[in-house]
Amino acid sequence: MKNKLKHLGIYATAAVLFAGASSCKKIDTPTNAGGTGGDKYDNGLFISNEGSFGAGNGSVSFYNSLAKTVKNNVFSIENGRPLGDVVQSITRIGDKAFICVNGSNKIEVVESSTFKEVTTITGVALPRYMVANGNVGYVSSWNNGGEIAFIDLNTLQVTNTLTLGSGPERMAISNNKLFVANSGGYGVDSTLTILDLSNNNSTTLQLNAYNPTAIVHGSGNTLWVLARGRVIYDAGWNVIGHDPSKLIELDASNNSIVSTTTLFNTGHPGNLDMSPDKSTLYVGGAYGFYGVYALSAVAPGTPDLVVPEMNYGFFVNQSTGNLFVLQEASSSNGKLLRYSPSGNKLGEYTVGVFPNGGSSRKKY
């Protein structure tokens, strides 16, 4: 969906998460290769590649953390058919991976170790991201302006949908509550929806910031929210101003805002991630956004440039702290770049068209 959004000057996010990967001192530029060790896809991470909007060429790549190689088009290779249009995200839950294919209005479910298809969930329109709590999966959807779909993880069936804020994106679960970033979709929003998972009652938290897109867990009850801000246009689509991007600190125990930090007055990153020790926050990742920046999670201040690269998305390796940076190349294959936390480049790999994210930080 981002390929469509960028023409409207709206930057959708991508937050990427995964199971551990290894680092090396020299830059490695390997050719594409398959996995080694264990089952085919156990030792590494999956990368979601949107593909070009309307072209049906979305795909998944696999980074092998042992061999330090990338294998592209793994869904098509393992299942003998195309994946679909606009692969928005991929999430590991238990022994399965759930692939939200936004433009094709479906969620493909595969065995994560073999990538063989299990089923296709078609009851969710315009799916974005997924998280899980026990036997229930929650999917953000842009259907009807903004919904959350409930999926029974045993039957793999949609059991309920709730209409919430506009353009829901990333989510986080804390204190038996689902926190949903309402990005505004094709418009503007400044809220989080907080869903009590014990009774499915919802409340709305108003932010002093525009278009929240990403949420990550900090230490204890802390949640961090990235609001990308917005570009302001006149009737002729000329830029006439900006609302700044901001970082918001939440206390999930009482749904309160602890602090708000202005990031960039005219820059609009869409992705947020955290170092393994919870001490450092990283922001970046949006169409046309330059750099990945670091901030202290103890006392956020001015962002420090760590990775001097254009990036469509990025994520932090929660085993090593290394940064995985994703670059789009219009309708051509994009790149995966690996960086150390201090900004040393470790590797460069070819992936799919419009790479935007990856497999979950954990398997839930």
C-alpha positions as CSV (number, residue, x, y, z in Angstrom):
1,M,0.0,0.0,0.0
2,K,2.9,2.4,0.5
3,N,3.6,2.7,-3.2
4,K,0.1,4.2,-3.5
5,L,0.4,6.4,-0.4
6,K,3.7,8.0,-1.4
7,H,2.0,9.8,-4.3
8,L,-0.3,11.4,-1.7
9,G,2.6,12.6,0.4
10,I,1.7,10.2,3.2
11,Y,4.4,8.0,4.5
12,A,3.3,4.6,5.9
13,T,5.6,2.7,8.2
14,A,7.4,-0.4,8.4
15,A,8.7,-1.8,11.5
16,V,10.6,-4.9,11.2
17,L,11.4,-7.5,13.7
18,F,13.0,-11.0,13.7
19,A,14.8,-13.9,15.2
20,G,18.6,-13.4,15.7
21,A,21.2,-12.8,13.0
22,S,25.0,-12.9,13.2
23,S,27.5,-10.1,12.5
24,C,31.0,-10.0,10.9
25,K,33.8,-7.5,10.8
26,K,34.2,-7.3,7.0
27,I,31.6,-6.2,4.6
28,D,30.0,-9.3,3.0
29,T,28.3,-9.1,-0.4
30,P,27.2,-12.7,-1.0
31,T,25.1,-14.0,-3.9
32,N,21.7,-15.3,-3.1
33,A,21.7,-18.7,-1.5
34,G,19.6,-21.1,0.5
35,G,19.7,-21.9,4.2
36,T,22.1,-24.2,6.1
37,G,21.6,-25.9,9.4
38,G,18.3,-27.1,10.9
39,D,15.2,-26.8,8.8
40,K,15.3,-24.5,5.8
41,Y,14.2,-21.3,7.4
42,D,14.9,-21.8,11.1
43,N,18.2,-19.9,11.4
44,G,17.5,-16.3,10.3
45,L,14.7,-13.9,9.4
46,F,12.1,-13.2,6.7
47,I,11.9,-9.9,4.9
48,S,8.6,-8.7,3.5
49,N,8.9,-7.0,0.0
50,E,5.8,-5.1,-1.0
51,G,6.4,-5.2,-4.7
52,S,5.0,-2.5,-7.0
53,F,1.4,-1.5,-6.3
54,G,-1.0,-3.3,-8.6
55,A,1.7,-5.5,-10.1
56,G,1.2,-8.6,-7.9
57,N,4.9,-9.1,-7.4
58,G,5.1,-8.9,-3.6
59,S,7.5,-11.5,-2.1
60,V,9.4,-12.7,0.9
61,S,13.2,-13.0,1.2
62,F,15.1,-15.1,3.8
63,Y,18.3,-13.9,5.5
64,N,20.3,-16.9,6.8
65,S,22.2,-15.8,9.9
66,L,24.6,-18.7,9.8
67,A,25.6,-18.5,6.1
68,K,25.0,-14.7,5.8
69,T,23.2,-15.2,2.6
70,V,19.8,-14.2,1.2
71,K,17.3,-16.3,-0.6
72,N,14.6,-14.5,-2.5
73,N,11.0,-15.4,-3.5
74,V,10.8,-18.1,-0.9
75,F,6.9,-18.3,-0.9
76,S,6.8,-18.8,-4.6
77,I,9.6,-21.3,-4.5
78,E,8.1,-23.4,-1.8
79,N,4.4,-23.2,-2.9
80,G,4.6,-22.8,-6.7
81,R,2.5,-19.7,-6.9
82,P,2.7,-15.9,-6.5
83,L,2.3,-14.4,-3.1
84,G,0.2,-11.4,-4.2
85,D,-0.1,-7.6,-4.2
86,V,1.6,-5.5,-1.6
87,V,3.2,-7.7,1.1
88,Q,2.8,-5.4,4.1
89,S,4.2,-7.4,6.9
90,I,5.2,-10.9,8.2
91,T,4.8,-12.1,11.8
92,R,6.0,-15.3,13.4
93,I,3.5,-16.8,15.9
94,G,4.4,-20.2,17.3
95,D,5.5,-22.5,14.5
96,K,3.7,-20.4,11.8
97,A,4.3,-17.2,9.9
98,F,1.4,-14.9,9.0
99,I,1.9,-12.8,5.9
100,C,-0.4,-9.7,5.5
101,V,-0.9,-9.2,1.8
102,N,-2.6,-5.8,1.8
103,G,-3.5,-5.3,-1.8
104,S,-4.8,-8.8,-2.2
105,N,-7.0,-8.6,1.0
106,K,-5.7,-11.8,2.5
107,I,-3.3,-13.3,5.1
108,E,-1.2,-16.2,3.9
109,V,-0.3,-18.7,6.7
110,V,2.8,-20.9,6.3
111,E,4.9,-23.2,8.5
112,S,7.7,-20.9,9.5
113,S,10.4,-23.6,9.2
114,T,9.5,-24.8,5.7
115,F,7.4,-21.9,4.4
116,K,4.9,-24.4,3.1
117,E,1.3,-23.1,2.9
118,V,-1.1,-23.9,5.7
119,T,-4.1,-21.9,4.7
120,T,-5.2,-18.5,3.3
121,I,-7.3,-16.2,5.6
122,T,-9.5,-14.1,3.4
123,G,-11.8,-12.5,5.9
124,V,-9.6,-9.4,6.5
125,A,-9.6,-6.6,4.0
126,L,-6.5,-4.4,3.7
127,P,-4.5,-6.1,6.5
128,R,-1.5,-4.3,7.8
129,Y,0.2,-5.8,10.9
130,M,-0.4,-8.6,13.4
131,V,0.3,-9.3,17.1
132,A,-0.9,-12.1,19.3
133,N,-2.0,-12.7,22.9
134,G,-2.6,-16.3,23.9
135,N,-4.8,-18.0,21.3
136,V,-5.9,-14.8,19.6
137,G,-4.2,-12.8,16.9
138,Y,-5.0,-9.1,16.3
139,V,-4.7,-7.7,12.8
140,S,-4.8,-4.0,12.0
141,S,-6.8,-3.3,8.9
142,W,-7.7,-0.2,6.8
143,N,-11.1,-1.7,6.0
144,N,-14.0,0.7,6.7
145,G,-11.5,3.4,7.6
146,G,-9.9,1.4,10.4
147,E,-10.6,-2.0,12.0
148,I,-9.0,-4.6,14.2
149,A,-9.7,-8.2,13.2
150,F,-9.6,-11.1,15.7
151,I,-8.2,-14.4,14.5
152,D,-8.5,-17.7,16.4
153,L,-5.0,-19.1,16.2
154,N,-6.3,-22.7,16.6
155,T,-8.9,-22.6,13.8
156,L,-7.2,-19.8,11.8
157,Q,-10.6,-18.2,11.3
158,V,-11.7,-14.6,11.8
159,T,-14.0,-14.4,14.8
160,N,-14.7,-10.7,15.2
161,T,-13.9,-7.2,13.9
162,L,-14.1,-3.9,15.7
163,T,-14.1,-0.5,14.1
164,L,-11.6,1.8,15.9
165,G,-9.4,4.7,14.8
166,S,-8.4,5.7,11.3
167,G,-5.6,3.9,9.5
168,P,-4.5,1.6,12.3
169,E,-0.8,0.5,11.9
170,R,1.6,-1.0,14.5
171,M,0.3,-2.4,17.8
172,A,1.7,-3.5,21.1
173,I,0.3,-5.6,24.0
174,S,1.0,-4.6,27.6
175,N,-0.9,-5.0,30.8
176,N,-3.6,-7.1,29.0
177,K,-4.3,-4.2,26.7
178,L,-3.8,-3.7,23.0
179,F,-2.3,-0.3,22.1
180,V,-3.0,0.7,18.4
181,A,-1.3,3.5,16.6
182,N,-3.9,5.3,14.4
183,S,-1.9,6.7,11.5
184,G,-4.8,8.5,9.9
185,G,-4.6,6.3,6.7
186,Y,-5.3,8.6,3.8
187,G,-6.0,11.5,6.2
188,V,-4.9,12.7,9.6
189,D,-5.2,11.2,13.1
190,S,-3.6,12.1,16.5
191,T,-4.8,9.2,18.7
192,L,-4.0,5.8,20.1
193,T,-6.8,3.3,20.6
194,I,-6.4,1.2,23.8
195,L,-8.4,-2.0,23.8
196,D,-9.0,-3.9,27.1
197,L,-8.5,-7.5,26.1
198,S,-10.5,-8.8,29.1
199,N,-13.8,-7.3,27.7
200,N,-12.9,-5.6,24.4
201,N,-13.9,-2.2,25.6
202,S,-11.9,0.6,24.0
203,T,-10.7,4.0,25.0
204,T,-9.0,6.7,23.0
205,L,-5.8,8.5,24.0
206,Q,-5.3,11.9,22.4
207,L,-1.7,12.8,21.5
208,N,-0.1,16.2,20.9
209,A,1.3,14.9,17.7
210,Y,0.1,13.8,14.2
211,N,-0.1,10.4,12.6
212,P,1.3,7.8,15.1
213,T,2.6,4.8,13.2
214,A,4.9,2.7,15.4
215,I,5.0,1.4,19.0
216,V,7.8,-0.5,20.8
217,H,8.2,-1.9,24.3
218,G,10.6,-0.1,26.6
219,S,11.6,-1.1,30.2
220,G,8.9,-2.1,32.6
221,N,5.5,-0.6,31.8
222,T,7.0,1.9,29.3
223,L,5.8,2.0,25.6
224,W,7.3,4.3,23.1
225,V,5.3,5.7,20.2
226,L,6.5,7.4,17.0
227,A,4.2,10.0,15.5
228,R,5.6,10.8,12.0
229,G,4.0,14.3,11.8
230,R,2.8,15.4,8.4
231,V,3.5,17.5,5.3
232,I,0.9,20.2,4.7
233,Y,-0.1,20.9,1.1
234,D,-2.3,23.5,-0.5
235,A,-5.0,22.8,-3.1
236,G,-2.4,22.4,-5.8
237,W,-0.3,19.9,-3.8
238,N,2.4,22.5,-3.1
239,V,4.1,22.1,0.2
240,I,3.2,24.9,2.5
241,G,4.3,23.6,5.9
242,H,5.0,20.7,8.2
243,D,3.9,19.4,11.6
244,P,7.0,17.8,13.3
245,S,7.6,14.2,14.0
246,K,7.5,13.3,17.7
247,L,8.4,10.6,20.2
248,I,5.9,9.9,23.0
249,E,6.7,8.0,26.1
250,L,3.7,6.1,27.7
251,D,3.0,4.4,31.0
252,A,1.0,1.4,29.9
253,S,-0.2,0.7,33.5
254,N,-2.4,3.8,33.6
255,N,-2.5,4.8,29.9
256,S,-0.8,8.2,30.6
257,I,1.7,10.2,28.6
258,V,5.0,10.6,30.4
259,S,6.9,12.7,28.0
260,T,6.9,14.1,24.4
261,T,10.0,14.8,22.4
262,T,10.1,16.7,19.1
263,L,12.3,14.8,16.6
264,F,12.4,16.6,13.2
265,N,10.6,19.8,12.2
266,T,10.4,18.8,8.5
267,G,11.4,15.1,8.5
268,H,8.8,12.3,8.8
269,P,10.3,8.9,9.8
270,G,7.8,6.1,10.0
271,N,9.6,3.4,11.9
272,L,10.8,2.9,15.5
273,D,12.8,0.2,17.2
274,M,14.7,-0.4,20.4
275,S,18.1,-1.8,21.3
276,P,18.2,-5.2,23.1
277,D,19.1,-3.7,26.4
278,K,16.3,-1.1,26.1
279,S,18.7,1.8,26.5
280,T,18.6,3.2,22.9
281,L,15.7,4.1,20.6
282,Y,16.2,4.2,16.8
283,V,14.0,6.1,14.3
284,G,14.0,6.2,10.5
285,G,12.3,4.3,7.7
286,A,9.9,6.0,5.3
287,Y,9.8,6.7,1.6
288,G,12.4,9.3,0.8
289,F,13.7,9.5,4.4
290,Y,17.4,9.8,4.9
291,G,19.2,8.1,7.8
292,V,18.6,6.0,10.9
293,Y,18.9,8.0,14.1
294,A,19.5,7.0,17.7
295,L,18.2,8.5,21.0
296,S,18.6,7.7,24.6
297,A,15.6,5.8,26.1
298,V,16.5,7.3,29.5
299,A,16.4,11.0,28.5
300,P,15.6,11.4,24.8
301,G,17.2,14.5,23.2
302,T,18.5,15.5,19.8
303,P,18.6,12.4,17.5
304,D,22.1,11.3,16.5
305,L,22.7,10.0,12.9
306,V,23.9,6.4,13.0
307,V,23.3,5.1,9.5
308,P,23.8,7.6,6.6
309,E,21.5,5.9,4.1
310,M,18.1,6.4,2.5
311,N,15.8,3.8,4.0
312,Y,12.3,2.5,3.4
313,G,12.4,0.6,6.6
314,F,14.8,-0.8,9.2
315,F,14.9,-3.0,12.3
316,V,17.2,-3.9,15.2
317,N,18.6,-7.4,15.6
318,Q,17.5,-8.2,19.2
319,S,20.3,-10.7,19.6
320,T,23.3,-8.6,18.4
321,G,22.0,-5.0,18.4
322,N,22.9,-4.7,14.7
323,L,20.8,-2.6,12.4
324,F,19.1,-4.1,9.3
325,V,18.4,-1.2,6.9
326,L,16.1,-1.7,3.8
327,Q,16.4,0.4,0.7
328,E,13.8,0.5,-2.1
329,A,14.9,1.0,-5.8
330,S,11.6,2.0,-7.5
331,S,10.4,-1.0,-9.4
332,S,13.7,-2.8,-9.2
333,N,15.0,-5.1,-6.4
334,G,15.9,-3.4,-3.2
335,K,18.7,-3.9,-0.8
336,L,19.2,-5.1,2.8
337,L,22.1,-3.3,4.5
338,R,23.5,-4.5,7.8
339,Y,25.1,-2.1,10.2
340,S,26.7,-2.3,13.7
341,P,25.1,-0.1,16.4
342,S,28.0,2.3,16.0
343,G,27.4,2.7,12.3
344,N,29.9,0.4,10.7
345,K,28.6,-1.3,7.6
346,L,28.7,-5.1,7.8
347,G,26.9,-6.4,4.7
348,E,24.9,-5.7,1.6
349,Y,22.4,-8.0,-0.1
350,T,19.8,-7.9,-2.9
351,V,16.2,-8.6,-1.8
352,G,12.8,-8.0,-3.4
353,V,11.0,-5.0,-4.8
354,F,10.2,-2.3,-2.2
355,P,11.5,-4.2,1.0
356,N,9.7,-2.8,4.0
357,G,9.9,-5.1,7.0
358,G,10.6,-8.5,8.4
359,S,9.7,-11.4,10.7
360,S,8.7,-10.8,14.3
361,R,11.0,-9.9,17.1
362,K,9.7,-13.0,18.8
363,K,7.6,-16.0,18.0
364,Y,5.0,-15.0,20.7
